[in-house]
Every structure is written in C-alpha cells, then in structure tokens.
C-alpha cells in the first residue's frame, strides 16, 4: 500500500500501515489535516524512539503553520520534538494508570530530566522542565504558569499528616524532594544537600504576593473568622528567618523548640494581639490597639484574683506612686 501527496482528514498515524524504510521522499500525514506532517528530507542527527512504531531518526516537527516562532523564537531551534496546536487544543497530553501496572508500580504521565554535566562551564544550566505563560494586552481572563490539581475521589477523608509522619493513604498536590534517590542508580551516585526547595525571583517583573491561600482552601475554617486551618506545618527547630540587606546574613527569626508542656499561640483578634493558651482558648498576655485611655496602658494580663481567672487591662497608679517620677502598674483585686 502506498500513500501519495495530499492530506487525509481523520487518518491517524497509529492507523497507517508500516511504510518501511524512510527515503528522501517519505512523509507521514497525521491528524488535523496535515498538522502532523514530517518528512525524511529534514532528518539530520537526532534520534526519537517511538515504542509503538519503531525508530525515527532526525528532528521531528508537528505543525501546520508555525505561529509560535514569531512570538518566541528560541524553542523552535532548540527542540528535538516540536509540536504546535493549530486551534487551541492541547499540544501534548500524557496519561498513565496503575490498573495494569504489573512490574511498573509507578504511573507517571510525563517525565523530564535535566543533567548539568558539562564540567567547569559557568554559563550552562539544566532544567528538568520549563513552563511559561504570557498574558497579552486586552485579555480579560486569567493566565497561569502551571496548575497542579490533586483529586481525592477515593471516598476516604484526607488523612492527618505531620512533619514527623505521613499517614497512608495520603494525597499531595506538590511533593518536593531532594536527592532523587541516586544511590540506587547504576552506577550509584552520592547526593549532597540542595540549596533550597522553593525560590521566588524576579525575571524582569515582580510578584504582587509571594504566597497566598484562598479563603476557603483549608479544612477547618471558613476564611471569615470561624475555625482554624493549618496553612504551614513545621517541626521543632524550623524557623522563619529574615535576612540582613547588604551582608545577606541571617537576622531575626520566629521559631519553636517546644517538645512538651502547655502550648501558647500568638493570636490576633479585633483590636488585640495576645498570647493564647491553645488548650483553654484563653488570652494570657495581650496588647491593645489604639491610644489607651488616661490612667491606663495598652497591656492586658490574665490574672487569678478574688474574682477568679480573667483578663484585665493593666492600669496606671497616681503620679509618683512608684517613687518620685514613677507610677506603679495596677491590676484589680
């Protein structure tokens, strides 16, 4: 069987017969009326492995009209496989399932590997994947660089996990690891610490916000002041650090090294900030917003006096009540 010059709507590459060895005149026309065309005359020095259909040597282009190069010229000349969607559909889709996994227990839709293995070169770099999305003038909708969506359709509620244990079965939207388990490669490699897990930079423009949680994104709270949801979980000794401009050294930090005992939260209420007993839900020491009334302070304390346990505002004693030039601080009996 032979196929001559032309386009064949509805004919898929996988449905076409084996054309044998590629010659200077060979070409294959796929879906989208010719958008899947590649010919042997442009094959030169590349290698593409097609598990379902043998091997194709050379650079492979899939497109009807190259609308992408005028918008972004670099990728076309750097790509071994170059695929464009002519009508807004997905250019490439990868899918995998574990239903018939057999000896391959890990189902991965798309994989990417970048190896920075050119020694002593300060100008080369490697990426396992690169994603870029652009929002052009006049656009009224939204633009996203990448979306990662996890769907727990098992009927089993999400498990409670912590920095010390992941409880199966758990589901994660983004899992960032270090080391790639290269000790099990052949030959085995030794992995050292990576610089960071997550980095936000400016590549010609800045972000309005570095990290934001939608008001209804977390279990436990409605995002309007009712209930609590755990946005960030850390282990003892983990800290949030500020760095010093100029020297770049570490400055102030917020951390916890608690391993036992009562738990205190830093809590912000309407016009008040205070340390709160987490178990009792009661303020212990607080600061009040605004200018305090005459004879009062902006500090509140939990006291256990004749009236029982309560939070009271700390007041000022009369002038010189604490000695000449000083006042005492007063709390009710």
N, C-alpha and C positions, 0 to 999 in steps of 0.2 A: 504494500500500500504506500502511496506517495501523497504528499500534500504540497500543492503549488502555492505561488504567491497569492496573498489575499488575507482577509480576516474572516473568522468563523464564529459568530455570536453563539454563546452557550457551550462552546467546546472548551473543556478544561485540560490543563497539561496532564493531569493524572489519568485522563480518559484516552489520551492519544497513544497510538502504537509506538513500539520501540523503533526509532528511526536509525538505529545503528550508529556507526562511527560518524562523528561530526566532520563535515568537509567545509570548504570555503563558502559553499552556497547554502549550508544548513541554517535553518532558523525554526523557532517554535513560537506559535502564537497562542497565548492563553486567554483568560477571561478579559472582560471589559473591552472587547473589540480591538485587540491589539496592544493593550496596555501591558501585557506580559510578554513582550517580544524580546528575544535576544538572539544574536547570530554568531556563528563561529568566526566570522571575519574580524571581530573585535576581541577575541580571546587571546590574552597575552600575559603569561607569567603568574596567574593567580590560580587558586585551587578552591573549589566549592564542592563539598561532599553532600550528596543527596541520598539518604538512606533508602528512600523508596524508588529511586530511579537511576542509580549508578552515579558516576562522577562527571562533573563538568569542569573543564579547565579554562581559566580566564576570568576577567572581570565580567560581572553579570549585572545588567541594568533592567529594571522592570518599570516602564512608564510610557504613557502615550505622548504627553507633552511635558517637557522639563520646566515646570512652573517654579520649582524650588530654587534653582541656581541663581536667578535674578534677585531673590530675597536673601539668600545665604549661600555664598559661592563655595566655601571651603569643603563641606562634607562630600559633594559630588566627586571631587578629585581624590578624596582620601578613603573612599568606600570600596570594599570588595563586592558587597551586595548593596545595590542602590534601588530602593522601592518607593514609588510615589503613588498616592491615591489620587485619581483624577477627579473624584466627585465628592469629597468629604467623608468617604468611608474610611475604616481603619486600614492603614497600610500593611501592618504585620500584626497577627494575633498568634499567641502561643498558649496552649492549654495542656494540662496534664491531670490525670486522676489516678488514685491508688486502687481502684476497683479491681484491676487485673495486674497489680504491680509485680507479683511473682518475686524474683530475686532483686527487684529495684524498689525498695521501700520508700524512696523519697521522690515525690511527684513535683516537678519544678516546671512551671510554664515557660519561663525564659531565663537563661543564664548568661552572664557576661563575666569575662576575666580580663584583667589588665595586668601585664607583667612589666615592671620597670626594671629591665635587666641589661641596660646599656651602661657599663661602668664609667665612672668619672665624667659624666655629662651633666652639667648644671642646667641645661636648657631643655631636656626631655622630661616628660612626665607620663603617667599612665592612669587611665580611668577604666574601671570595670563597666561603667555606664555613664552616659551623659544625656540629660534631658533639658530642653529649652523650649519655653513657650513665650510667644510675644503677643502683646495687646496693642493693636494698631488704632490710629485716630478714628473716631466715630463709633467705636464698638461700645455697646451699652450693656453687654452681658458680662461674664466673668472669664478669667483666664487662669489656669493652674499649671505649674511646672510639672507636678506629678501628684496623683492621688493613689493612696494605698487604702483599700477598703477590706476590712475583715467582717465576715458574716457568720455568726454562730447560729446555725439553723438546726442544731442537734436536739433542741428541746430541753437541754440541760443548762441551768443557770450558770453564769460565769463563776469560776472558782476564785476563792480568796488567795491571792499570792502576795509574797513579801520579798524584800531583798535577800532573805535567807532561804526561801523555798518557793519553788514553782509547783503548784498543786495540779496534777493531771485530772481531767483533760483541760488544758488551758488554751486560750486563743489570743493571739497577739497581732496587732496591726503592723508594727515595725520592730524587728529584732536585730539589734546591732551587736556584733560580737567582735572580738579581737583575737587574732592568731590563725584563723582558718584551719585549725587542726592539722597544720602542715607536718607535724611529727609522724603522721600516718601516710604521708606522701611517699612515693618511691622515685628517687631516693628521699629519705626522711630529711626534713629541714628543721631548724631551730628558730622559733619565733620569739621576738622580744616585744616590749610594750609599744603600743601605738601612741601617737601624740594626743589624740582626742577622739571622742566618739561622735561629736556633733559640732559643726562650726558654722557660724553665720557671718558672712562677709559682705562687702560692697564691691561690685564689679561694674562701676560706672554709675550706680544709683544706690539708694539706701532703702531699708525697710521702715515702714511706719511703726511696726511692732515686731519684736523678736520671736515671741511665743505667745499664743493666745488660745484659750479654751472657750468653746461655745458655752453659753449659759446652761444649756440642757445636756451637755455632753457627758456628764459624770453621774454615776449611780449614787443616790443618797441625798441629792439636793436638787431643788428646782431652779437654782441660779438666781432666785429673787429674795434670798434671806432665810429660806426654810431648809433645814437639814444641812448635812455636810458631805462633800465628795472629795476623795483623795486625789488631788491633781498631780502631786510629785511624791514619790516614796523613796526614802534614803535610809541607809544603815547607820549605826553609831560610828561617829568619826567622819562621815561625809559632811561636807560643808559647802556653803555658798560664799564665794570669795570675791572681793573687789580688788582690782589691781591698780597700782600707782602709775599715773601718767609720767612719762619721762624715763624712769628706771625700769618700768614694767614689772617691778617686784610685787609680791602679794601684800595687800593692805588688810583692811578689816574683813571679818568673816562672821557668819552665823553658823553655828554647829551644835551638835548634841553628842555627848558621850555617855548618856544615861543607859544603864543596864538593868536597873531595878528601882523600886521605890515609887512614890507618887508622881504623877505626870502633870506638868504645867503646860498650858497653851498660851501663846500670845494672841490676844483676841481683840478685834476692833468692832465696837458697837456704835450706835448713833451718838456721836459726840464724846465717845470714851474709848480709850485703849487700856487694856489691863491684862495682867497675867491671871489666867483662869485655871482652877482645879479641874482637870479634864474629867475625872470620875464624878465629881459632885456637880460640875457645871456652874460653879460659883466663882465670882471675881475674888482675887486675893489682894492685889495691888493695882491701882489704876491711875491713869492720868486723864483729866477732864479738858475738853477743848474749850477755847474761848478765854476771856479775861475773867478771873474769879471775882466774886463779889467782895466788897470791903470786909476785911477781917477774916477772909477765907483763903484757901490755897487751891491749886489745881490738882491736888493729890487726894486719892481715896484709898482707904485701907479696910480690909476685913478685920473686925475686932470681935472678941467674945467677952462682952461685958455683962452688966446686970440685965440688959435687955436681950441677952442671948447673942448668937452669932449674926452679924450683919455687916454691910459695907457702909462706911460713913465717910463723909468728907472731912479732911483734916483742916482745922480752923487755926487762926492766929490768936495768941493771947494779947493782952493790953501792951502798949509800949513799955519797954524796959522790964517786962515781966520775966524775961530771961537774963536779967542783968542790964547794966547800962548799955543802951544801943542795941539790945536784942529782945526778941519776943519768943515766948515758948510756943510750941505747937500743941494744939489741944484736940482731944477726941472726947465725945460724950462718955459720961459714966455708964 
